[in-house]
Amino acid sequence: MLTEMILNGLPENKLPESEDATAEDDPEKDEISNRFIKHWIEFMKHRTDAHPYSTESHGIIRCGKGVDASPNLNKEIYNEHVENHGRQVLPIPEACLAYLNGVIDSKTLKDFRKALSSYPEANDDEERTLQFLEEILRACLKFYSTRLNIEDGEAVFDSLFIYPFVKAVADAIADESADSGADFRPGEAVLKSMSNQLKKSDIFKNDRCSYLADGIVKLYGLKEIEILLLETSWHFNCTDKSKHSFDHHKGVFGSLAMLKNIADDFRRPAYVFNS
C-alpha cells in the first residue's frame, strides 16, 4: 500500500516520480499531495487504536460523496484529502456539441428520437464520441418514456438509471480497444477476483463465500479481468439508511480484490499493452 511503500524507502515528503511526468504538472497540486501524504504517515505512525482489518491500517482512506470519515481518523487530514481529490474534465468536440444541442433542444419525444439519428459530419475520433453520446442519450430516452413506476424498488432503478449508462461506458471501451472485449455483466454477478484472493489465502470455503455485486464490467478478451463493480446503495423511495454505508465498505474491499487480481495476473505490465 502507499503508506507502506513510502515508509520502506521513499522520503516521507516526496512522491515517486512518474515516468510520463511533463512540464505541465501543477507544482501547487504536487505540494498539496506531498504535504497530505506526510501528515497521513505521521498520523498512522502514532495510531494504536486502528483495527487490523480497517482500510486505514493498510494505507487506504475510504471516502466519497455522502460517506462519513472513520471516527478515529484525523478529520483535518480527511477533509483535506476530499477537498483536493481532483477530477479530470475533458472537452466535448465541436461536432459533438452541435449534435448534443440538437437532441437536447427537442420539444417532444418524437423529435428527440429523430435527433438521435441525425449525425453531423465527423472524423473517426469524433464519430466514436458521437456513438457514445447517442448511447447515453438513448438511455435517457428510455427513462423519459418509461411506463414503469420509477419508485418500484432497486431492480427498476438499476434497469432505468444505472445499467444503460454503465453499458455505454463498457461499449466505449470495447470500441476503443476491440481486443479488450469489454462488456457489462448486470444483475447479481460473482466477483471472481474476490474468490481468487480468498482461495489464495485459504479462506474460501464454498460458493456461499462468493462476493455478489450488482454488476461487473469485465474485459472478456483479456483473461476476463474485472475492472469495475457496481453496488447500488440507494434507489427512489429507499428508506434503508444503513445500506449506503454497508455497500461502500463492501465495494472498497471488492475494488481492492480486483486490483490485487490484476497485479497477480500481470506482473509485467508491458504484457498488457503488447497483447
N, C-alpha and C positions, 0 to 999 in steps of 0.2 A: 504494500500500500504506500501511498505518497509519504505519510509520516515516517514509516519505517525506512523508505528509500533515502530520505534526507538524513535521518539520524545515522544511517550506516555509511555515510561517506560524503554527502554533499554539504556545503556550508549552509547553515540554518537560514541565512538571509538571501539565498540565491537559488533560483530555479535552474534546472538543467536547460542548456541552450538547445533550441530547436534547430534541426538541420536545415529547415527551409525558412529560417528567420530572414526577414527582409528589412530594408531601411524604413519601411512603412510601419514597423512595430511602434506601439504607443508607449513611450517611456513612463508616462503617468500611470497607465494601467499596470505596467510591469512593477512599478514601485508599490502600488496597492497590493498586487498579488504577493510580492516578496514579503511585505510587512504582515499581511494576513497569515501567511504560512509560518513566519517566525513566531507570531503570537500564538498560533494554534499549537505548534510544537511545544512551546514553553508551557502552555496551559495543560497539555496532556502529560507532560513530564511530572507534574506535581499533583496529578489527579489520582486518587486512590479508591474512589467510590464507583468507578465505571464497571458495569457488568461485563464480564469477558466476552459475552455474545453480542454486546451492543455494537452498532456500526462505528460509533465514535472510538471505541477501543482499537479499531483497525484502520484508523485514519480516514474515515468516511463521515461526512456530515450529511444527515438526512434533512433535506429542506425542500420547499416548494410552496406554491400558492395554497393558502389555507392550512398549511402544516405548521404546527407549533414546535418550537425547539424543545429538545430534551430539558427537563427541569434542572439537570445537573450541568448543563452547558453554560459557558460564559456568554451571556446574552449579547454583550457588545461585539464579541467576535462573530457570533452567529448573524447578527443584523448586518455587520459589515460585509460578510460573505454574500448574503442575499441581495443587498443593495448593489454590489459590484459584479453580480453574475450577469455578464453581458450576453446579448443575443444578436446574432448576425442577421442583418436585414439586407436582402438582395433586391435590386431594382427590377421592375417588370419591363420587358422590352416594349418599345413604342407600338409595334404591330399588335401586341397582345393587349395593350391598353385600349386601343380602338375596339377590339373585339369584346373586351370586358365591359366597356361602357355601353356598347350596343345591346348586350344582353341585360345589363342592369337597368337600362332606361326603358325596357319593355313595359308596356301598360297592362298587358294581360298575359295569362299563362300561355295562351296560343302564340302570342308574339314572342314570348320567352323561348318556346320550343323552336320556333323558326330561326331566331337569332343564334341559337346554339350551333346550328349547322352552317352559319354564314362566316366562313373563314376568310380573312384578308390574305393578300399575298405575303408570303413569309419565307425566310431561308430555313434550312434544316433545324438549326437550334431553336429558332422561334417557333417552328411547327411543333417541336416536342413540347415546348412550354404551352402552346395553344391546346394541344391534346390533353395535357394535364389540367389546364383550366376548364376545358369542356367537361372532363370527368367530375371535377369539383362542382361545377355549376349544375350538371345533371343530378348530382346528389342533392343539391339544394332544391331543384325542381321536385324531386321525389318527396321531400317533407313539406314543400309548399302545397302539393296536390294530394297528399295522402288523405284517406278516409278513416284511417286508424285514430284511436284516441291516444294522443301522444303522452298521456299520463298513465297509460296502461302497463306499467312495470318496466323492468330493466331490459327485457328482450326487445320490446318495441323501441325503446330509447336507443339501444345499440343498433338495431336494423335501420333506423332512420338517420341518426345523428352521429354515429361513430363508424360503423363498418364501411359505408361507402367511401368515406374520406381516407381511412387507413388503406383501403383497397387502392384508391387513386395513387397514394404515395408508393405502394408496392409496385404498381404498374409502371410508374415513372422510373423507378429504379431498374426494373426489367427492361424498359425501353432504352435507358441509358447504357445498360450493360447486359446484353442479351444472355451472355454465358452465366450470369448470376442466377437466372431462373427465379427471381424474386416473386413471391406471391403471399397473399394474406390468407391465413387459416382461421376462420371465425368460429365462434362457439367455444364450448369447453374443450380446450386443447392441452394435451400433456406437454409440459416444458421438459424436453428431453435433456437439456443442459443440466437442470437440477437433478434429474435421475442419474445422469452420468457422474456428477460430483458426489452424490450420496453413495453411489456404488464404489467409487474410488476411495471413499472414507470408511467403507464397510458399515455404513449406517442404513443403507437401503434394505428394506425387508421384503416388501411386496408392492404391488401396484397401488395399494391404498396409501402408500407414502408419496405418490406422484403429486407434483405441483400442477394444478389445473388453472390455466389462465383463461381470460375471457376472449383471447385471440392472440395469434402469434404471426409475425412476419418472418418468413424463412427464405434462405437462398437455396432453393431446391436444386440448382445446378452446381452448388459448391458445398458438398457434404451435408446438405440440409442444415446449414448453420442458421441458428436462430439469432436475429438481430434486434427484434423489438417484441415486447409483450404488452398486452392490453389488460388493464384492470379497471373496470367501470365501477367507480366508488359512489356514484350518485346518479339519480335519474329524476325526472319530474315527479313531484308529489312524494318524494322519498322522505321518510321520517327517521330512518336509521342513522343516527349521528356517529355511531361507533365504526361503521363500515369504512368511512373515509380514511381514518387512521389505520385500521387493520390492513386495508388494501395497499396503503402507501408503504407500510412496513414490509408486507408480503412482496410488493413489487421491487423494493430495494434488493432483497435477497435473491429474487429471481433474476434481476439485472446483473448482479454480481456473479451468479452462476453462469449466465450467458457469456460474460467477459472472460471468466476463467476457462470455459469450454473452448472459446475461440483461441485463447492463449495456448491451450493444450494441443489443439489441432494444428495450429500454425505457429510453430516455434520459430520458423524462419519466415518473417513477413513477406519477403520478396516472392515467395511461392504463390501467394495470393494474387499478386499483380501479374506475375508471369503466366499464370494459368487463365 
